[in-house]
Amino acid sequence: MTAGLEHMREAVGAILKRYQHDRGSLVAILQDTQAELGYLVREALVEISTGLDVPMSRVYGVATFFRAFSLTPRGRHTVNVCLGTACHVRGAVRILETIERETGIKTGETSEDLRFSLETVNCVGACALGPIMIVDGKYSGEITVDKVKPLLSTYK
């Protein structure tokens, strides 16, 4: 068994134990697993299914239902672009297109170098500052196409 697989099994085992193998804690177990491993690897989902004695289809269904979960590796930096009405009319689509060009990825994807993951949100509630770009939870308002590249370059 590889060291990575052994680490995953130990991590999932510890998380399951912390929640006392409680089926009702499936979402929390998935959250902690993703926080520990970076994303929900298939083998971890199998371990959770076995450890909770629930069908794999249920574990997979929950893991794919919530946008917060990822079944693929995530970038070191998560970039969100608000596409709410106020941001949209102020040019958020152009901002998104610029980010896609600069990073080489589309919405929902992660760059090959695992530097960025790109997502959109419908509204972040900061309409007066639109368009809004959020990187790792840090809001940048009144973003213009010219500000995108310099901002992304600060995230290594």
Long-range contacts (C-beta under 8 A, 24 or more apart in sequence): 5-43, 8-37, 8-41, 8-43, 8-44, 8-47, 9-43, 9-47, 11-36, 11-37, 11-44, 12-44, 12-47, 12-48, 12-51, 13-47, 13-51, 16-47, 16-48, 16-51, 16-52, 21-51, 21-52, 21-53, 22-52, 23-52, 23-53, 23-54, 26-52, 26-54, 26-58, 26-59, 26-62, 27-62, 27-66, 30-59, 30-62, 30-63, 30-69, 31-68, 31-69, 34-68, 34-69, 34-70, 38-73, 38-74, 39-70, 39-71, 39-72, 39-73, 39-74, 40-69, 40-70, 40-71, 41-71, 42-71, 67-119, 70-117, 72-110, 73-110, 73-114, 74-110, 74-114, 74-117, 75-110, 75-111, 75-114, 75-115, 75-116, 75-117, 76-114, 76-115, 76-116, 76-155, 77-115, 77-116, 77-117, 77-135, 77-136, 77-155, 78-116, 78-117, 78-119, 78-135, 78-136, 79-103, 79-116, 79-117, 79-118, 79-119, 79-133, 79-134, 79-135, 79-152, 80-119, 80-120, 80-121, 80-124, 80-133, 80-134, 80-135, 81-118, 81-119, 81-120, 81-121, 81-131, 81-132, 81-133, 81-134, 82-120, 82-121, 82-122, 82-123, 82-124, 82-126, 82-130, 82-131, 82-132, 82-133, 82-134, 83-120, 83-121, 83-122, 84-121, 84-122, 84-123, 84-124, 84-127, 84-130, 85-123, 85-127, 86-127, 86-128, 86-130, 87-123, 87-127, 87-130, 87-131, 87-132, 88-131, 90-130, 90-131, 91-131, 91-144, 91-145, 92-130, 92-131, 92-132, 94-145, 95-131, 95-133, 95-143, 95-144, 95-145, 95-148, 96-120, 98-145, 98-148, 98-149, 99-133, 99-148, 99-152, 102-148, 102-149, 102-152, 103-152, 115-155, 115-156, 116-152, 116-155
